Amino acid sequence: MPQAGEYYIILNGADVPVAVIQIESVEVMPMNEVSEEFALAEGEGDYQFWWDAHEQFFSELLNEYGQQFAPSMLVVCERFKKVYAV
């Protein structure tokens, strides 16, 4: 589980380092309680787009383990800041 203050190297699709981030906060909550403000901070469309993309991702991943997506499943919500970019 990530912890506030930790640093991580971010890789691109070719596994090349492109940035270093520092975790600012970590919260575990049911997916259906993730705020619109948090979802929009990811910068990938509106709240419905965020929900649909995450539901599809988790559904496909959970299916590989014989599990099903549930709106109340717990998710890890991280806030971070970029501290270095290549």
DRENKOLPA-696244 format. One record per residue (C-alpha): y, z, x; residue number from 1. Coordinates in nm, 2 decimals, always signed. Example, Ala and Ser with C-alpha at 12.3 -4.5 7.8 and 13.67 -1.06 7.14 Angstrom:
-0.45|+0.78|+1.23|1 $
-0.11|+0.71|+1.37|2 $
REM end
This chain:
+0.00|+0.00|+0.00|1 $
+0.34|-0.10|+0.15|2 $
+0.58|+0.18|+0.22|3 $
+0.96|+0.18|+0.22|4 $
+1.09|+0.13|+0.58|5 $
+0.80|-0.08|+0.70|6 $
+0.86|-0.43|+0.85|7 $
+0.65|-0.74|+0.78|8 $
+0.64|-1.09|+0.93|9 $
+0.66|-1.37|+0.67|10 $
+0.47|-1.69|+0.74|11 $
+0.52|-2.03|+0.59|12 $
+0.25|-2.25|+0.45|13 $
+0.14|-2.35|+0.80|14 $
+0.11|-1.98|+0.91|15 $
+0.42|-2.01|+1.13|16 $
+0.65|-1.70|+1.13|17 $
+0.98|-1.77|+0.95|18 $
+1.13|-1.43|+0.89|19 $
+1.10|-1.05|+0.92|20 $
+1.16|-0.83|+0.62|21 $
+1.20|-0.46|+0.57|22 $
+1.06|-0.29|+0.26|23 $
+1.34|-0.10|+0.07|24 $
+1.13|+0.03|-0.22|25 $
+0.79|+0.02|-0.37|26 $
+0.70|+0.10|-0.74|27 $
+0.37|+0.07|-0.92|28 $
+0.40|+0.00|-1.29|29 $
+0.24|-0.19|-1.58|30 $
+0.33|-0.56|-1.56|31 $
+0.47|-0.54|-1.91|32 $
+0.72|-0.28|-1.79|33 $
+0.86|-0.49|-1.51|34 $
+1.23|-0.53|-1.58|35 $
+1.39|-0.87|-1.64|36 $
+1.63|-0.78|-1.36|37 $
+1.35|-0.73|-1.11|38 $
+1.18|-1.05|-1.22|39 $
+1.50|-1.25|-1.18|40 $
+1.55|-1.11|-0.83|41 $
+1.26|-1.32|-0.72|42 $
+1.48|-1.62|-0.79|43 $
+1.22|-1.85|-0.95|44 $
+1.36|-1.93|-1.30|45 $
+1.40|-1.71|-1.60|46 $
+1.20|-1.41|-1.71|47 $
+0.95|-1.62|-1.92|48 $
+0.89|-1.85|-1.62|49 $
+0.82|-1.53|-1.41|50 $
+0.59|-1.39|-1.67|51 $
+0.39|-1.71|-1.72|52 $
+0.36|-1.78|-1.34|53 $
+0.23|-1.42|-1.28|54 $
+0.00|-1.42|-1.57|55 $
-0.16|-1.75|-1.46|56 $
-0.18|-1.63|-1.10|57 $
-0.34|-1.29|-1.19|58 $
-0.57|-1.45|-1.45|59 $
-0.71|-1.70|-1.20|60 $
-0.75|-1.43|-0.93|61 $
-0.91|-1.17|-1.16|62 $
-1.15|-1.43|-1.30|63 $
-1.30|-1.47|-0.95|64 $
-1.40|-1.11|-0.98|65 $
-1.52|-1.12|-1.34|66 $
-1.21|-0.94|-1.46|67 $
-0.95|-1.03|-1.72|68 $
-0.57|-1.02|-1.72|69 $
-0.41|-0.75|-1.93|70 $
-0.03|-0.71|-1.98|71 $
-0.06|-0.34|-1.91|72 $
-0.23|-0.39|-1.57|73 $
-0.07|-0.22|-1.28|74 $
+0.13|-0.43|-1.03|75 $
+0.31|-0.34|-0.71|76 $
+0.68|-0.42|-0.72|77 $
+0.85|-0.44|-0.38|78 $
+1.22|-0.47|-0.30|79 $
+1.29|-0.59|+0.05|80 $
+1.57|-0.73|+0.27|81 $
+1.55|-1.00|+0.53|82 $
+1.63|-0.86|+0.87|83 $
+1.56|-1.17|+1.08|84 $
+1.51|-1.54|+1.01|85 $
+1.38|-1.80|+1.25|86 $
REM end
